[in-house]
Amino acid sequence: MSARLIRIAALYLVVGVAMGIVMGIVHDFSLAPVHAHINLLGFATLAIIGAIYKAYPDAANTRLARLHFWIHTIALPVFMVGLAFALTGHDAFAPVTIVGATAVAVGILVFAVNVWLTVRPAGSDAPMNAVARAAA
């Protein structure tokens, strides 16, 4: 799980940097929010989550981790396409942006719940609680 997240994060970094370079060359920064979200939610967030899952493999090996991965992987491009169209005057894409953003937020919430249920202090021999076992 961690390797997949880090590899996808690297792709988002390439896209975000390329987008920034193109915006600078053409002096059109109307899509700067898309560029920022790609770098933050695509690269930084996924890379950090990948590192967390590498450090805490119990968290990576759960249904919640897989659910978060697929929600985030599907929802972020939807969010970015909707936002790009909305920022360029295509108001009909506002619902796409809202659905994509909401789905990304749900994915982040799933990640947070997974961490709270599965990540325990180092040296803790406490077993997972029933809810965490059900999510695993």
Sine and cosine of phi, psi and omega as CSV:
sin_phi,cos_phi,sin_psi,cos_psi,sin_omega,cos_omega
0.00,0.00,-0.71,0.71,-0.06,-1.00
-0.90,0.43,-0.64,0.77,-0.01,-1.00
-0.90,0.43,-0.66,0.75,0.02,-1.00
-0.88,0.48,-0.69,0.72,-0.01,-1.00
-0.90,0.44,-0.68,0.74,-0.02,-1.00
-0.93,0.37,-0.61,0.79,0.04,-1.00
-0.91,0.41,-0.67,0.74,0.05,-1.00
-0.91,0.41,-0.63,0.78,0.06,-1.00
-0.85,0.53,-0.66,0.75,0.02,-1.00
-0.89,0.46,-0.62,0.79,0.06,-1.00
-0.89,0.45,-0.69,0.72,0.03,-1.00
-0.89,0.45,-0.57,0.82,0.06,-1.00
-0.89,0.46,-0.70,0.71,0.02,-1.00
-0.87,0.49,-0.73,0.68,0.00,-1.00
-0.89,0.46,-0.72,0.70,-0.03,-1.00
-0.89,0.45,-0.69,0.73,0.01,-1.00
-0.92,0.39,-0.70,0.71,0.02,-1.00
-0.87,0.49,-0.67,0.74,0.01,-1.00
-0.89,0.46,-0.66,0.75,0.03,-1.00
-0.89,0.45,-0.67,0.75,0.02,-1.00
-0.90,0.44,-0.72,0.69,0.01,-1.00
-0.88,0.47,-0.69,0.72,0.02,-1.00
-0.86,0.50,-0.65,0.76,0.01,-1.00
-0.92,0.39,-0.65,0.76,-0.01,-1.00
-0.90,0.43,-0.70,0.71,-0.07,-1.00
-1.00,-0.02,-0.04,1.00,0.01,-1.00
0.83,0.56,0.65,0.76,0.06,-1.00
-0.79,-0.61,0.95,-0.32,-0.08,-1.00
-0.95,-0.31,0.41,0.91,-0.03,-1.00
-0.91,0.41,-0.41,0.91,0.01,-1.00
-0.99,-0.17,0.31,0.95,0.01,-1.00
-0.83,0.56,-0.62,0.79,0.05,-1.00
-0.89,0.45,-0.56,0.83,0.05,-1.00
-0.92,0.38,-0.72,0.69,0.05,-1.00
-0.83,0.56,-0.72,0.70,-0.02,-1.00
-0.91,0.41,-0.67,0.74,0.00,-1.00
-0.93,0.36,-0.59,0.80,0.06,-1.00
-0.89,0.46,-0.70,0.72,0.00,-1.00
-0.93,0.36,-0.62,0.78,-0.06,-1.00
-0.99,0.15,-0.83,0.55,-0.05,-1.00
-0.98,0.18,-0.47,0.88,0.01,-1.00
-1.00,0.07,-0.86,0.52,-0.05,-1.00
-0.99,0.15,-0.90,0.43,-0.16,-0.99
-0.88,0.48,-0.76,0.65,-0.05,-1.00
-0.90,0.44,-0.75,0.66,-0.03,-1.00
-0.92,0.38,-0.59,0.81,0.04,-1.00
-0.91,0.41,-0.67,0.74,0.02,-1.00
-0.91,0.41,-0.68,0.73,0.02,-1.00
-0.89,0.45,-0.65,0.76,0.07,-1.00
-0.86,0.50,-0.66,0.75,0.04,-1.00
-0.92,0.39,-0.63,0.78,0.05,-1.00
-0.89,0.46,-0.70,0.72,0.00,-1.00
-0.92,0.38,-0.50,0.87,0.09,-1.00
-0.93,0.37,-0.64,0.77,-0.01,-1.00
-0.96,0.27,-0.48,0.88,-0.04,-1.00
-0.80,-0.60,0.98,0.20,-0.07,-1.00
-0.88,0.47,-0.43,0.90,0.06,-1.00
-0.88,0.47,-0.57,0.82,0.02,-1.00
-0.95,0.31,-0.55,0.83,-0.03,-1.00
-0.95,0.31,-0.43,0.90,-0.10,-1.00
-0.99,-0.16,0.74,0.67,0.00,-1.00
-0.80,-0.60,0.32,-0.95,0.11,-0.99
-0.89,0.45,-0.58,0.82,0.00,-1.00
-0.90,0.45,-0.63,0.78,0.04,-1.00
-0.89,0.45,-0.71,0.71,0.02,-1.00
-0.91,0.42,-0.65,0.76,0.03,-1.00
-0.88,0.47,-0.72,0.69,0.03,-1.00
-0.87,0.50,-0.71,0.70,0.00,-1.00
-0.81,0.58,-0.76,0.65,-0.06,-1.00
-0.95,0.32,-0.63,0.78,0.06,-1.00
-0.87,0.50,-0.77,0.64,-0.05,-1.00
-0.90,0.43,-0.68,0.74,-0.05,-1.00
-0.91,0.42,-0.58,0.82,0.01,-1.00
-1.00,0.09,-0.68,0.74,-0.14,-0.99
-0.96,0.28,-0.59,0.81,-0.06,-1.00
-0.88,0.47,-0.73,0.68,0.07,-1.00
-0.88,0.47,-0.61,0.80,0.06,-1.00
-0.87,0.49,-0.74,0.68,0.03,-1.00
-0.85,0.53,-0.73,0.69,-0.07,-1.00
-0.93,0.37,-0.65,0.76,0.04,-1.00
-0.91,0.41,-0.73,0.69,0.03,-1.00
-0.86,0.51,-0.70,0.72,0.00,-1.00
-0.90,0.43,-0.67,0.74,0.01,-1.00
-0.87,0.49,-0.71,0.70,0.03,-1.00
-0.92,0.39,-0.67,0.75,0.01,-1.00
-0.89,0.46,-0.64,0.77,-0.01,-1.00
-0.94,0.34,-0.37,0.93,-0.02,-1.00
-0.98,-0.18,0.36,0.93,0.14,-0.99
1.00,-0.03,0.14,0.99,0.03,-1.00
-0.99,-0.12,0.98,0.18,-0.10,-0.99
-0.88,0.48,-0.37,0.93,0.01,-1.00
-0.91,0.43,-0.28,0.96,0.00,-1.00
-1.00,0.04,0.00,1.00,0.01,-1.00
-0.83,0.56,-0.69,0.72,0.03,-1.00
-0.88,0.47,-0.56,0.83,0.05,-1.00
-0.89,0.45,-0.69,0.73,0.03,-1.00
-0.87,0.49,-0.71,0.71,-0.02,-1.00
-0.90,0.44,-0.71,0.71,0.01,-1.00
-0.89,0.45,-0.72,0.69,0.00,-1.00
-0.89,0.45,-0.71,0.71,0.00,-1.00
-0.90,0.43,-0.66,0.75,0.01,-1.00
-0.90,0.43,-0.67,0.74,0.02,-1.00
-0.90,0.43,-0.65,0.76,0.07,-1.00
-0.87,0.49,-0.69,0.72,0.01,-1.00
-0.88,0.47,-0.64,0.77,0.05,-1.00
-0.89,0.45,-0.68,0.73,0.04,-1.00
-0.86,0.51,-0.68,0.73,0.03,-1.00
-0.90,0.44,-0.63,0.77,0.05,-1.00
-0.89,0.45,-0.67,0.74,0.05,-1.00
-0.87,0.49,-0.68,0.73,0.06,-1.00
-0.86,0.51,-0.73,0.68,-0.03,-1.00
-0.88,0.47,-0.68,0.73,0.04,-1.00
-0.88,0.48,-0.69,0.72,0.03,-1.00
-0.84,0.54,-0.72,0.70,0.00,-1.00
-0.89,0.46,-0.72,0.69,-0.01,-1.00
-0.89,0.46,-0.53,0.85,-0.02,-1.00
-0.99,0.12,-0.45,0.89,-0.17,-0.98
-0.89,-0.46,-0.39,0.92,-0.05,-1.00
-1.00,0.03,0.85,-0.52,0.00,-1.00
-0.87,-0.50,0.38,-0.92,0.02,-1.00
-0.84,0.54,0.51,-0.86,0.02,-1.00
-0.85,0.53,0.67,-0.75,0.01,-1.00
0.99,0.14,-0.04,1.00,0.00,-1.00
-0.97,0.24,0.80,-0.60,0.05,-1.00
-0.99,-0.14,0.14,0.99,-0.02,-1.00
-0.91,0.42,0.78,-0.63,0.04,-1.00
-0.94,0.34,0.32,-0.95,0.08,-1.00
-0.89,0.45,0.58,-0.82,0.07,-1.00
-0.96,0.27,0.11,-0.99,-0.09,-1.00
-0.87,0.50,-0.63,0.78,-0.01,-1.00
-0.90,0.43,-0.67,0.74,0.02,-1.00
-0.91,0.42,-0.63,0.77,0.03,-1.00
-0.90,0.43,-0.61,0.79,0.01,-1.00
-0.92,0.40,-0.55,0.84,-0.01,-1.00
-0.98,0.20,-0.34,0.94,-0.09,-1.00
-0.96,0.28,0.00,0.00,0.00,0.00
